[in-house]
Amino acid sequence: MTQAFQDHAPDQPALTDYDRQQTGRYFRLLDAAAEGADWREAVSLVFGIDAGIEPKRARLVYDSHLARARWLAGQGYRDVMIPGANTPGQ
């Protein structure tokens, strides 16, 4: 069974439960982007969305989740190591 996902990935400055559930997808997107894979192929493989049928939704899902994956790789991982590290005021 495929794990459910939201069309919009979170954009909070702290790691969320959703992020924790989607880490596998985030890593797959980062790998696909690093390999220069076409975004349409990546969104099909990672989320099961056909960009030919749902182009706007496919692009939204891909862009928002790739942006979140990049945030997680760049600074969000700190919340895994030090809970609250990315929370403003901490």
PyMOL Python script that loads the backbone (N, CA, C, O; Angstrom):
from pymol import cmd

cmd.read_pdbstr("""\
ATOM      1  N   MET A   1       0.846  -1.188   0.000  1.00  0.00           N
ATOM      2  CA  MET A   1       0.000   0.000   0.000  1.00  0.00           C
ATOM      3  C   MET A   1       0.889   1.247   0.000  1.00  0.00           C
ATOM      4  O   MET A   1       1.850   1.333   0.764  1.00  0.00           O
ATOM      5  N   THR A   2       0.563   2.194  -0.849  1.00  0.00           N
ATOM      6  CA  THR A   2       1.312   3.436  -0.955  1.00  0.00           C
ATOM      7  C   THR A   2       0.891   4.394   0.148  1.00  0.00           C
ATOM      8  O   THR A   2      -0.296   4.539   0.437  1.00  0.00           O
ATOM      9  N   GLN A   3       1.865   5.040   0.757  1.00  0.00           N
ATOM     10  CA  GLN A   3       1.576   5.994   1.821  1.00  0.00           C
ATOM     11  C   GLN A   3       0.953   7.249   1.232  1.00  0.00           C
ATOM     12  O   GLN A   3       1.376   7.728   0.180  1.00  0.00           O
ATOM     13  N   ALA A   4      -0.053   7.778   1.915  1.00  0.00           N
ATOM     14  CA  ALA A   4      -0.737   8.984   1.458  1.00  0.00           C
ATOM     15  C   ALA A   4       0.206  10.183   1.504  1.00  0.00           C
ATOM     16  O   ALA A   4       1.159  10.219   2.281  1.00  0.00           O
ATOM     17  N   PHE A   5      -0.087  11.154   0.656  1.00  0.00           N
ATOM     18  CA  PHE A   5       0.699  12.383   0.639  1.00  0.00           C
ATOM     19  C   PHE A   5      -0.232  13.554   0.379  1.00  0.00           C
ATOM     20  O   PHE A   5      -1.343  13.389  -0.125  1.00  0.00           O
ATOM     21  N   GLN A   6       0.244  14.737   0.732  1.00  0.00           N
ATOM     22  CA  GLN A   6      -0.494  15.973   0.490  1.00  0.00           C
ATOM     23  C   GLN A   6       0.040  16.608  -0.786  1.00  0.00           C
ATOM     24  O   GLN A   6       1.194  16.392  -1.155  1.00  0.00           O
ATOM     25  N   ASP A   7      -0.790  17.384  -1.452  1.00  0.00           N
ATOM     26  CA  ASP A   7      -0.319  18.066  -2.656  1.00  0.00           C
ATOM     27  C   ASP A   7       0.721  19.130  -2.319  1.00  0.00           C
ATOM     28  O   ASP A   7       1.646  19.364  -3.097  1.00  0.00           O
ATOM     29  N   HIS A   8       0.575  19.767  -1.175  1.00  0.00           N
ATOM     30  CA  HIS A   8       1.520  20.796  -0.718  1.00  0.00           C
ATOM     31  C   HIS A   8       2.342  20.232   0.431  1.00  0.00           C
ATOM     32  O   HIS A   8       1.787  19.833   1.455  1.00  0.00           O
ATOM     33  N   ALA A   9       3.637  20.197   0.270  1.00  0.00           N
ATOM     34  CA  ALA A   9       4.501  19.802   1.386  1.00  0.00           C
ATOM     35  C   ALA A   9       4.506  20.937   2.410  1.00  0.00           C
ATOM     36  O   ALA A   9       4.255  22.087   2.052  1.00  0.00           O
ATOM     37  N   PRO A  10       4.785  20.632   3.665  1.00  0.00           N
ATOM     38  CA  PRO A  10       4.827  21.688   4.685  1.00  0.00           C
ATOM     39  C   PRO A  10       5.872  22.750   4.353  1.00  0.00           C
ATOM     40  O   PRO A  10       6.830  22.498   3.623  1.00  0.00           O
ATOM     41  N   ASP A  11       5.664  23.937   4.906  1.00  0.00           N
ATOM     42  CA  ASP A  11       6.675  24.983   4.724  1.00  0.00           C
ATOM     43  C   ASP A  11       7.032  25.648   6.053  1.00  0.00           C
ATOM     44  O   ASP A  11       7.590  26.745   6.077  1.00  0.00           O
ATOM     45  N   GLN A  12       6.707  24.979   7.150  1.00  0.00           N
ATOM     46  CA  GLN A  12       7.077  25.485   8.470  1.00  0.00           C
ATOM     47  C   GLN A  12       8.593  25.401   8.638  1.00  0.00           C
ATOM     48  O   GLN A  12       9.252  24.593   7.985  1.00  0.00           O
ATOM     49  N   PRO A  13       9.143  26.243   9.521  1.00  0.00           N
ATOM     50  CA  PRO A  13      10.592  26.228   9.742  1.00  0.00           C
ATOM     51  C   PRO A  13      11.044  25.136  10.716  1.00  0.00           C
ATOM     52  O   PRO A  13      12.130  25.228  11.288  1.00  0.00           O
ATOM     53  N   ALA A  14      10.226  24.118  10.903  1.00  0.00           N
ATOM     54  CA  ALA A  14      10.581  23.008  11.782  1.00  0.00           C
ATOM     55  C   ALA A  14      10.087  21.705  11.160  1.00  0.00           C
ATOM     56  O   ALA A  14       9.123  21.697  10.396  1.00  0.00           O
ATOM     57  N   LEU A  15      10.748  20.626  11.492  1.00  0.00           N
ATOM     58  CA  LEU A  15      10.390  19.303  11.006  1.00  0.00           C
ATOM     59  C   LEU A  15       9.000  18.935  11.512  1.00  0.00           C
ATOM     60  O   LEU A  15       8.679  19.168  12.677  1.00  0.00           O
ATOM     61  N   THR A  16       8.183  18.366  10.648  1.00  0.00           N
ATOM     62  CA  THR A  16       6.817  17.979  11.011  1.00  0.00           C
ATOM     63  C   THR A  16       6.680  16.458  10.982  1.00  0.00           C
ATOM     64  O   THR A  16       7.549  15.749  10.474  1.00  0.00           O
ATOM     65  N   ASP A  17       5.573  15.977  11.536  1.00  0.00           N
ATOM     66  CA  ASP A  17       5.287  14.543  11.450  1.00  0.00           C
ATOM     67  C   ASP A  17       5.160  14.123   9.986  1.00  0.00           C
ATOM     68  O   ASP A  17       5.598  13.037   9.606  1.00  0.00           O
ATOM     69  N   TYR A  18       4.561  14.983   9.174  1.00  0.00           N
ATOM     70  CA  TYR A  18       4.438  14.689   7.745  1.00  0.00           C
ATOM     71  C   TYR A  18       5.824  14.508   7.124  1.00  0.00           C
ATOM     72  O   TYR A  18       6.041  13.575   6.351  1.00  0.00           O
ATOM     73  N   ASP A  19       6.755  15.390   7.459  1.00  0.00           N
ATOM     74  CA  ASP A  19       8.122  15.255   6.945  1.00  0.00           C
ATOM     75  C   ASP A  19       8.712  13.900   7.320  1.00  0.00           C
ATOM     76  O   ASP A  19       9.332  13.232   6.493  1.00  0.00           O
ATOM     77  N   ARG A  20       8.518  13.511   8.550  1.00  0.00           N
ATOM     78  CA  ARG A  20       9.060  12.229   9.010  1.00  0.00           C
ATOM     79  C   ARG A  20       8.457  11.068   8.218  1.00  0.00           C
ATOM     80  O   ARG A  20       9.143  10.093   7.913  1.00  0.00           O
ATOM     81  N   GLN A  21       7.178  11.182   7.889  1.00  0.00           N
ATOM     82  CA  GLN A  21       6.501  10.137   7.115  1.00  0.00           C
ATOM     83  C   GLN A  21       6.960  10.112   5.660  1.00  0.00           C
ATOM     84  O   GLN A  21       6.906   9.067   5.012  1.00  0.00           O
ATOM     85  N   GLN A  22       7.403  11.234   5.151  1.00  0.00           N
ATOM     86  CA  GLN A  22       7.733  11.352   3.731  1.00  0.00           C
ATOM     87  C   GLN A  22       9.229  11.321   3.435  1.00  0.00           C
ATOM     88  O   GLN A  22       9.623  11.572   2.296  1.00  0.00           O
ATOM     89  N   THR A  23      10.063  11.027   4.406  1.00  0.00           N
ATOM     90  CA  THR A  23      11.506  11.096   4.165  1.00  0.00           C
ATOM     91  C   THR A  23      11.951  10.216   3.002  1.00  0.00           C
ATOM     92  O   THR A  23      12.840  10.601   2.243  1.00  0.00           O
ATOM     93  N   GLY A  24      11.355   9.060   2.856  1.00  0.00           N
ATOM     94  CA  GLY A  24      11.707   8.196   1.729  1.00  0.00           C
ATOM     95  C   GLY A  24      11.440   8.867   0.397  1.00  0.00           C
ATOM     96  O   GLY A  24      12.256   8.792  -0.522  1.00  0.00           O
ATOM     97  N   ARG A  25      10.303   9.520   0.295  1.00  0.00           N
ATOM     98  CA  ARG A  25       9.979  10.254  -0.940  1.00  0.00           C
ATOM     99  C   ARG A  25      10.932  11.431  -1.134  1.00  0.00           C
ATOM    100  O   ARG A  25      11.387  11.690  -2.249  1.00  0.00           O
ATOM    101  N   TYR A  26      11.229  12.131  -0.063  1.00  0.00           N
ATOM    102  CA  TYR A  26      12.154  13.259  -0.171  1.00  0.00           C
ATOM    103  C   TYR A  26      13.508  12.794  -0.707  1.00  0.00           C
ATOM    104  O   TYR A  26      14.080  13.428  -1.595  1.00  0.00           O
ATOM    105  N   PHE A  27      14.016  11.692  -0.169  1.00  0.00           N
ATOM    106  CA  PHE A  27      15.313  11.184  -0.633  1.00  0.00           C
ATOM    107  C   PHE A  27      15.254  10.770  -2.096  1.00  0.00           C
ATOM    108  O   PHE A  27      16.192  11.016  -2.855  1.00  0.00           O
ATOM    109  N   ARG A  28      14.160  10.147  -2.488  1.00  0.00           N
ATOM    110  CA  ARG A  28      14.020   9.729  -3.889  1.00  0.00           C
ATOM    111  C   ARG A  28      13.986  10.938  -4.815  1.00  0.00           C
ATOM    112  O   ARG A  28      14.572  10.908  -5.898  1.00  0.00           O
ATOM    113  N   LEU A  29      13.302  12.001  -4.398  1.00  0.00           N
ATOM    114  CA  LEU A  29      13.265  13.223  -5.212  1.00  0.00           C
ATOM    115  C   LEU A  29      14.647  13.857  -5.310  1.00  0.00           C
ATOM    116  O   LEU A  29      15.058  14.291  -6.386  1.00  0.00           O
ATOM    117  N   LEU A  30      15.357  13.911  -4.202  1.00  0.00           N
ATOM    118  CA  LEU A  30      16.711  14.471  -4.231  1.00  0.00           C
ATOM    119  C   LEU A  30      17.615  13.662  -5.157  1.00  0.00           C
ATOM    120  O   LEU A  30      18.398  14.232  -5.917  1.00  0.00           O
ATOM    121  N   ASP A  31      17.509  12.350  -5.096  1.00  0.00           N
ATOM    122  CA  ASP A  31      18.307  11.495  -5.982  1.00  0.00           C
ATOM    123  C   ASP A  31      17.952  11.738  -7.439  1.00  0.00           C
ATOM    124  O   ASP A  31      18.835  11.861  -8.288  1.00  0.00           O
ATOM    125  N   ALA A  32      16.655  11.807  -7.729  1.00  0.00           N
ATOM    126  CA  ALA A  32      16.211  12.026  -9.108  1.00  0.00           C
ATOM    127  C   ALA A  32      16.712  13.368  -9.629  1.00  0.00           C
ATOM    128  O   ALA A  32      17.188  13.459 -10.761  1.00  0.00           O
ATOM    129  N   ALA A  33      16.608  14.404  -8.812  1.00  0.00           N
ATOM    130  CA  ALA A  33      17.068  15.735  -9.221  1.00  0.00           C
ATOM    131  C   ALA A  33      18.580  15.736  -9.441  1.00  0.00           C
ATOM    132  O   ALA A  33      19.068  16.333 -10.400  1.00  0.00           O
ATOM    133  N   ALA A  34      19.312  15.078  -8.567  1.00  0.00           N
ATOM    134  CA  ALA A  34      20.770  15.022  -8.695  1.00  0.00           C
ATOM    135  C   ALA A  34      21.197  14.282  -9.962  1.00  0.00           C
ATOM    136  O   ALA A  34      22.239  14.583 -10.546  1.00  0.00           O
ATOM    137  N   GLU A  35      20.390  13.321 -10.376  1.00  0.00           N
ATOM    138  CA  GLU A  35      20.690  12.547 -11.582  1.00  0.00           C
ATOM    139  C   GLU A  35      20.178  13.220 -12.849  1.00  0.00           C
ATOM    140  O   GLU A  35      20.408  12.729 -13.954  1.00  0.00           O
ATOM    141  N   GLY A  36      19.480  14.349 -12.687  1.00  0.00           N
ATOM    142  CA  GLY A  36      18.957  15.068 -13.842  1.00  0.00           C
ATOM    143  C   GLY A  36      17.718  14.443 -14.449  1.00  0.00           C
ATOM    144  O   GLY A  36      17.421  14.671 -15.622  1.00  0.00           O
ATOM    145  N   ALA A  37      16.989  13.658 -13.668  1.00  0.00           N
ATOM    146  CA  ALA A  37      15.771  13.017 -14.163  1.00  0.00           C
ATOM    147  C   ALA A  37      14.715  14.066 -14.498  1.00  0.00           C
ATOM    148  O   ALA A  37      14.628  15.103 -13.841  1.00  0.00           O
ATOM    149  N   ASP A  38      13.928  13.791 -15.508  1.00  0.00           N
ATOM    150  CA  ASP A  38      12.819  14.667 -15.864  1.00  0.00           C
ATOM    151  C   ASP A  38      11.814  14.687 -14.713  1.00  0.00           C
ATOM    152  O   ASP A  38      11.492  13.640 -14.150  1.00  0.00           O
ATOM    153  N   TRP A  39      11.323  15.864 -14.366  1.00  0.00           N
ATOM    154  CA  TRP A  39      10.415  15.991 -13.229  1.00  0.00           C
ATOM    155  C   TRP A  39       9.156  15.151 -13.417  1.00  0.00           C
ATOM    156  O   TRP A  39       8.607  14.638 -12.442  1.00  0.00           O
ATOM    157  N   ARG A  40       8.685  15.002 -14.675  1.00  0.00           N
ATOM    158  CA  ARG A  40       7.469  14.235 -14.938  1.00  0.00           C
ATOM    159  C   ARG A  40       7.668  12.754 -14.601  1.00  0.00           C
ATOM    160  O   ARG A  40       6.777  12.099 -14.060  1.00  0.00           O
ATOM    161  N   GLU A  41       8.837  12.254 -14.928  1.00  0.00           N
ATOM    162  CA  GLU A  41       9.146  10.860 -14.596  1.00  0.00           C
ATOM    163  C   GLU A  41       9.264  10.693 -13.085  1.00  0.00           C
ATOM    164  O   GLU A  41       8.765   9.719 -12.521  1.00  0.00           O
ATOM    165  N   ALA A  42       9.922  11.640 -12.437  1.00  0.00           N
ATOM    166  CA  ALA A  42      10.103  11.565 -10.985  1.00  0.00           C
ATOM    167  C   ALA A  42       8.768  11.594 -10.253  1.00  0.00           C
ATOM    168  O   ALA A  42       8.547  10.800  -9.338  1.00  0.00           O
ATOM    169  N   VAL A  43       7.883  12.492 -10.640  1.00  0.00           N
ATOM    170  CA  VAL A  43       6.597  12.594  -9.939  1.00  0.00           C
ATOM    171  C   VAL A  43       5.744  11.351 -10.191  1.00  0.00           C
ATOM    172  O   VAL A  43       4.954  10.951  -9.336  1.00  0.00           O
ATOM    173  N   SER A  44       5.906  10.755 -11.344  1.00  0.00           N
ATOM    174  CA  SER A  44       5.189   9.517 -11.635  1.00  0.00           C
ATOM    175  C   SER A  44       5.706   8.369 -10.771  1.00  0.00           C
ATOM    176  O   SER A  44       4.920   7.624 -10.186  1.00  0.00           O
ATOM    177  N   LEU A  45       7.015   8.231 -10.695  1.00  0.00           N
ATOM    178  CA  LEU A  45       7.610   7.138  -9.921  1.00  0.00           C
ATOM    179  C   LEU A  45       7.445   7.314  -8.414  1.00  0.00           C
ATOM    180  O   LEU A  45       7.180   6.348  -7.699  1.00  0.00           O
ATOM    181  N   VAL A  46       7.601   8.536  -7.938  1.00  0.00           N
ATOM    182  CA  VAL A  46       7.587   8.777  -6.493  1.00  0.00           C
ATOM    183  C   VAL A  46       6.173   8.924  -5.935  1.00  0.00           C
ATOM    184  O   VAL A  46       5.890   8.474  -4.825  1.00  0.00           O
ATOM    185  N   PHE A  47       5.280   9.560  -6.712  1.00  0.00           N
ATOM    186  CA  PHE A  47       3.931   9.836  -6.209  1.00  0.00           C
ATOM    187  C   PHE A  47       2.817   9.128  -6.974  1.00  0.00           C
ATOM    188  O   PHE A  47       1.670   9.114  -6.528  1.00  0.00           O
ATOM    189  N   GLY A  48       3.147   8.543  -8.120  1.00  0.00           N
ATOM    190  CA  GLY A  48       2.119   7.864  -8.904  1.00  0.00           C
ATOM    191  C   GLY A  48       1.183   8.806  -9.629  1.00  0.00           C
ATOM    192  O   GLY A  48       0.046   8.442  -9.928  1.00  0.00           O
ATOM    193  N   ILE A  49       1.648  10.026  -9.917  1.00  0.00           N
ATOM    194  CA  ILE A  49       0.826  11.018 -10.616  1.00  0.00           C
ATOM    195  C   ILE A  49       1.277  11.092 -12.066  1.00  0.00           C
ATOM    196  O   ILE A  49       2.469  11.227 -12.344  1.00  0.00           O
ATOM    197  N   ASP A  50       0.333  11.003 -12.983  1.00  0.00           N
ATOM    198  CA  ASP A  50       0.626  11.113 -14.414  1.00  0.00           C
ATOM    199  C   ASP A  50       0.570  12.588 -14.798  1.00  0.00           C
ATOM    200  O   ASP A  50      -0.504  13.190 -14.810  1.00  0.00           O
ATOM    201  N   ALA A  51       1.723  13.167 -15.110  1.00  0.00           N
ATOM    202  CA  ALA A  51       1.791  14.591 -15.456  1.00  0.00           C
ATOM    203  C   ALA A  51       1.060  14.902 -16.754  1.00  0.00           C
ATOM    204  O   ALA A  51       0.677  16.049 -16.980  1.00  0.00           O
ATOM    205  N   GLY A  52       0.859  13.916 -17.605  1.00  0.00           N
ATOM    206  CA  GLY A  52       0.097  14.131 -18.829  1.00  0.00           C
ATOM    207  C   GLY A  52      -1.385  14.305 -18.559  1.00  0.00           C
ATOM    208  O   GLY A  52      -2.080  14.985 -19.313  1.00  0.00           O
ATOM    209  N   ILE A  53      -1.867  13.699 -17.499  1.00  0.00           N
ATOM    210  CA  ILE A  53      -3.289  13.779 -17.135  1.00  0.00           C
ATOM    211  C   ILE A  53      -3.547  14.919 -16.155  1.00  0.00           C
ATOM    212  O   ILE A  53      -4.548  15.625 -16.278  1.00  0.00           O
ATOM    213  N   GLU A  54      -2.658  15.105 -15.189  1.00  0.00           N
ATOM    214  CA  GLU A  54      -2.802  16.144 -14.160  1.00  0.00           C
ATOM    215  C   GLU A  54      -1.549  17.016 -14.121  1.00  0.00           C
ATOM    216  O   GLU A  54      -0.811  16.980 -13.136  1.00  0.00           O
ATOM    217  N   PRO A  55      -1.296  17.794 -15.164  1.00  0.00           N
ATOM    218  CA  PRO A  55      -0.029  18.540 -15.220  1.00  0.00           C
ATOM    219  C   PRO A  55       0.156  19.566 -14.104  1.00  0.00           C
ATOM    220  O   PRO A  55       1.247  19.669 -13.542  1.00  0.00           O
ATOM    221  N   LYS A  56      -0.878  20.317 -13.775  1.00  0.00           N
ATOM    222  CA  LYS A  56      -0.733  21.347 -12.734  1.00  0.00           C
ATOM    223  C   LYS A  56      -0.503  20.719 -11.366  1.00  0.00           C
ATOM    224  O   LYS A  56       0.375  21.145 -10.615  1.00  0.00           O
ATOM    225  N   ARG A  57      -1.298  19.705 -11.051  1.00  0.00           N
ATOM    226  CA  ARG A  57      -1.145  19.030  -9.760  1.00  0.00           C
ATOM    227  C   ARG A  57       0.216  18.345  -9.685  1.00  0.00           C
ATOM    228  O   ARG A  57       0.893  18.417  -8.659  1.00  0.00           O
ATOM    229  N   ALA A  58       0.614  17.689 -10.753  1.00  0.00           N
ATOM    230  CA  ALA A  58       1.901  16.992 -10.769  1.00  0.00           C
ATOM    231  C   ALA A  58       3.039  17.968 -10.501  1.00  0.00           C
ATOM    232  O   ALA A  58       3.942  17.679  -9.715  1.00  0.00           O
ATOM    233  N   ARG A  59       2.992  19.116 -11.152  1.00  0.00           N
ATOM    234  CA  ARG A  59       4.057  20.108 -10.973  1.00  0.00           C
ATOM    235  C   ARG A  59       4.059  20.659  -9.554  1.00  0.00           C
ATOM    236  O   ARG A  59       5.120  20.836  -8.954  1.00  0.00           O
ATOM    237  N   LEU A  60       2.870  20.930  -9.015  1.00  0.00           N
ATOM    238  CA  LEU A  60       2.749  21.436  -7.648  1.00  0.00           C
ATOM    239  C   LEU A  60       3.325  20.441  -6.640  1.00  0.00           C
ATOM    240  O   LEU A  60       4.109  20.813  -5.767  1.00  0.00           O
ATOM    241  N   VAL A  61       2.933  19.186  -6.769  1.00  0.00           N
ATOM    242  CA  VAL A  61       3.413  18.154  -5.849  1.00  0.00           C
ATOM    243  C   VAL A  61       4.931  18.025  -5.954  1.00  0.00           C
ATOM    244  O   VAL A  61       5.632  17.985  -4.943  1.00  0.00           O
ATOM    245  N   TYR A  62       5.424  17.962  -7.177  1.00  0.00           N
ATOM    246  CA  TYR A  62       6.867  17.820  -7.385  1.00  0.00           C
ATOM    247  C   TYR A  62       7.627  19.012  -6.807  1.00  0.00           C
ATOM    248  O   TYR A  62       8.557  18.837  -6.020  1.00  0.00           O
ATOM    249  N   ASP A  63       7.233  20.209  -7.195  1.00  0.00           N
ATOM    250  CA  ASP A  63       7.958  21.410  -6.755  1.00  0.00           C
ATOM    251  C   ASP A  63       7.936  21.580  -5.240  1.00  0.00           C
ATOM    252  O   ASP A  63       8.968  21.865  -4.632  1.00  0.00           O
ATOM    253  N   SER A  64       6.762  21.406  -4.627  1.00  0.00           N
ATOM    254  CA  SER A  64       6.683  21.653  -3.185  1.00  0.00           C
ATOM    255  C   SER A  64       7.443  20.590  -2.393  1.00  0.00           C
ATOM    256  O   SER A  64       8.084  20.902  -1.390  1.00  0.00           O
ATOM    257  N   HIS A  65       7.374  19.350  -2.837  1.00  0.00           N
ATOM    258  CA  HIS A  65       8.083  18.293  -2.113  1.00  0.00           C
ATOM    259  C   HIS A  65       9.592  18.340  -2.358  1.00  0.00           C
ATOM    260  O   HIS A  65      10.372  18.034  -1.456  1.00  0.00           O
ATOM    261  N   LEU A  66      10.006  18.716  -3.555  1.00  0.00           N
ATOM    262  CA  LEU A  66      11.443  18.849  -3.798  1.00  0.00           C
ATOM    263  C   LEU A  66      12.009  20.014  -2.986  1.00  0.00           C
ATOM    264  O   LEU A  66      13.101  19.911  -2.428  1.00  0.00           O
ATOM    265  N   ALA A  67      11.272  21.114  -2.920  1.00  0.00           N
ATOM    266  CA  ALA A  67      11.724  22.250  -2.106  1.00  0.00           C
ATOM    267  C   ALA A  67      11.847  21.836  -0.640  1.00  0.00           C
ATOM    268  O   ALA A  67      12.809  22.203   0.034  1.00  0.00           O
ATOM    269  N   ARG A  68      10.882  21.080  -0.154  1.00  0.00           N
ATOM    270  CA  ARG A  68      10.930  20.631   1.237  1.00  0.00           C
ATOM    271  C   ARG A  68      12.082  19.654   1.448  1.00  0.00           C
ATOM    272  O   ARG A  68      12.754  19.695   2.479  1.00  0.00           O
ATOM    273  N   ALA A  69      12.307  18.787   0.487  1.00  0.00           N
ATOM    274  CA  ALA A  69      13.421  17.843   0.578  1.00  0.00           C
ATOM    275  C   ALA A  69      14.749  18.586   0.645  1.00  0.00           C
ATOM    276  O   ALA A  69      15.641  18.215   1.408  1.00  0.00           O
ATOM    277  N   ARG A  70      14.872  19.627  -0.151  1.00  0.00           N
ATOM    278  CA  ARG A  70      16.109  20.423  -0.134  1.00  0.00           C
ATOM    279  C   ARG A  70      16.267  21.154   1.198  1.00  0.00           C
ATOM    280  O   ARG A  70      17.374  21.252   1.728  1.00  0.00           O
ATOM    281  N   TRP A  71      15.165  21.663   1.733  1.00  0.00           N
ATOM    282  CA  TRP A  71      15.217  22.307   3.049  1.00  0.00           C
ATOM    283  C   TRP A  71      15.656  21.290   4.108  1.00  0.00           C
ATOM    284  O   TRP A  71      16.511  21.579   4.944  1.00  0.00           O
ATOM    285  N   LEU A  72      15.060  20.108   4.057  1.00  0.00           N
ATOM    286  CA  LEU A  72      15.396  19.068   5.025  1.00  0.00           C
ATOM    287  C   LEU A  72      16.874  18.697   4.936  1.00  0.00           C
ATOM    288  O   LEU A  72      17.540  18.538   5.959  1.00  0.00           O
ATOM    289  N   ALA A  73      17.378  18.560   3.728  1.00  0.00           N
ATOM    290  CA  ALA A  73      18.788  18.203   3.540  1.00  0.00           C
ATOM    291  C   ALA A  73      19.715  19.330   3.978  1.00  0.00           C
ATOM    292  O   ALA A  73      20.821  19.075   4.456  1.00  0.00           O
ATOM    293  N   GLY A  74      19.271  20.575   3.817  1.00  0.00           N
ATOM    294  CA  GLY A  74      20.119  21.712   4.139  1.00  0.00           C
ATOM    295  C   GLY A  74      20.095  22.139   5.586  1.00  0.00           C
ATOM    296  O   GLY A  74      21.131  22.506   6.139  1.00  0.00           O
ATOM    297  N   GLN A  75      18.925  22.097   6.216  1.00  0.00           N
ATOM    298  CA  GLN A  75      18.865  22.523   7.614  1.00  0.00           C
ATOM    299  C   GLN A  75      17.832  21.792   8.444  1.00  0.00           C
ATOM    300  O   GLN A  75      17.977  21.728   9.665  1.00  0.00           O
ATOM    301  N   GLY A  76      16.810  21.247   7.846  1.00  0.00           N
ATOM    302  CA  GLY A  76      15.758  20.575   8.606  1.00  0.00           C
ATOM    303  C   GLY A  76      16.227  19.358   9.373  1.00  0.00           C
ATOM    304  O   GLY A  76      15.649  18.994  10.397  1.00  0.00           O
ATOM    305  N   TYR A  77      17.280  18.731   8.872  1.00  0.00           N
ATOM    306  CA  TYR A  77      17.812  17.544   9.546  1.00  0.00           C
ATOM    307  C   TYR A  77      18.242  17.854  10.980  1.00  0.00           C
ATOM    308  O   TYR A  77      18.330  16.953  11.813  1.00  0.00           O
ATOM    309  N   ARG A  78      18.506  19.123  11.262  1.00  0.00           N
ATOM    310  CA  ARG A  78      18.952  19.499  12.610  1.00  0.00           C
ATOM    311  C   ARG A  78      17.901  19.158  13.660  1.00  0.00           C
ATOM    312  O   ARG A  78      18.236  18.845  14.802  1.00  0.00           O
ATOM    313  N   ASP A  79      16.621  19.220  13.269  1.00  0.00           N
ATOM    314  CA  ASP A  79      15.557  18.868  14.212  1.00  0.00           C
ATOM    315  C   ASP A  79      15.598  17.392  14.580  1.00  0.00           C
ATOM    316  O   ASP A  79      15.127  17.008  15.651  1.00  0.00           O
ATOM    317  N   VAL A  80      16.147  16.571  13.716  1.00  0.00           N
ATOM    318  CA  VAL A  80      16.290  15.157  14.033  1.00  0.00           C
ATOM    319  C   VAL A  80      17.378  14.989  15.091  1.00  0.00           C
ATOM    320  O   VAL A  80      17.248  14.191  16.019  1.00  0.00           O
ATOM    321  N   MET A  81      18.448  15.756  14.929  1.00  0.00           N
ATOM    322  CA  MET A  81      19.582  15.664  15.847  1.00  0.00           C
ATOM    323  C   MET A  81      19.329  16.413  17.159  1.00  0.00           C
ATOM    324  O   MET A  81      19.649  15.918  18.240  1.00  0.00           O
ATOM    325  N   ILE A  82      18.747  17.619  17.045  1.00  0.00           N
ATOM    326  CA  ILE A  82      18.486  18.470  18.210  1.00  0.00           C
ATOM    327  C   ILE A  82      17.047  18.970  18.089  1.00  0.00           C
ATOM    328  O   ILE A  82      16.813  19.984  17.431  1.00  0.00           O
ATOM    329  N   PRO A  83      16.072  18.287  18.709  1.00  0.00           N
ATOM    330  CA  PRO A  83      14.678  18.707  18.587  1.00  0.00           C
ATOM    331  C   PRO A  83      14.503  20.188  18.922  1.00  0.00           C
ATOM    332  O   PRO A  83      14.990  20.676  19.941  1.00  0.00           O
ATOM    333  N   GLY A  84      13.788  20.891  18.028  1.00  0.00           N
ATOM    334  CA  GLY A  84      13.532  22.311  18.213  1.00  0.00           C
ATOM    335  C   GLY A  84      14.610  23.212  17.656  1.00  0.00           C
ATOM    336  O   GLY A  84      14.503  24.433  17.769  1.00  0.00           O
ATOM    337  N   ALA A  85      15.646  22.649  17.058  1.00  0.00           N
ATOM    338  CA  ALA A  85      16.774  23.450  16.565  1.00  0.00           C
ATOM    339  C   ALA A  85      16.362  24.463  15.507  1.00  0.00           C
ATOM    340  O   ALA A  85      16.983  25.519  15.392  1.00  0.00           O
ATOM    341  N   ASN A  86      15.328  24.161  14.733  1.00  0.00           N
ATOM    342  CA  ASN A  86      14.887  25.071  13.679  1.00  0.00           C
ATOM    343  C   ASN A  86      13.693  25.916  14.093  1.00  0.00           C
ATOM    344  O   ASN A  86      13.153  26.668  13.281  1.00  0.00           O
ATOM    345  N   THR A  87      13.280  25.800  15.339  1.00  0.00           N
ATOM    346  CA  THR A  87      12.149  26.576  15.815  1.00  0.00           C
ATOM    347  C   THR A  87      12.620  27.983  16.160  1.00  0.00           C
ATOM    348  O   THR A  87      13.552  28.145  16.948  1.00  0.00           O
ATOM    349  N   PRO A  88      11.983  29.014  15.576  1.00  0.00           N
ATOM    350  CA  PRO A  88      12.387  30.389  15.887  1.00  0.00           C
ATOM    351  C   PRO A  88      12.360  30.641  17.395  1.00  0.00           C
ATOM    352  O   PRO A  88      11.448  30.202  18.096  1.00  0.00           O
ATOM    353  N   GLY A  89      13.363  31.345  17.873  1.00  0.00           N
ATOM    354  CA  GLY A  89      13.433  31.675  19.290  1.00  0.00           C
ATOM    355  C   GLY A  89      14.136  30.630  20.129  1.00  0.00           C
ATOM    356  O   GLY A  89      14.294  30.809  21.337  1.00  0.00           O
ATOM    357  N   GLN A  90      14.560  29.541  19.509  1.00  0.00           N
ATOM    358  CA  GLN A  90      15.247  28.474  20.252  1.00  0.00           C
ATOM    359  C   GLN A  90      16.730  28.690  20.211  1.00  0.00           C
ATOM    360  O   GLN A  90      17.485  27.899  20.778  1.00  0.00           O
TER     361      GLN A  90
END
""", "prot")
cmd.dss("prot")
cmd.show_as("cartoon", "prot")
cmd.util.cbc("prot")
cmd.orient("prot")
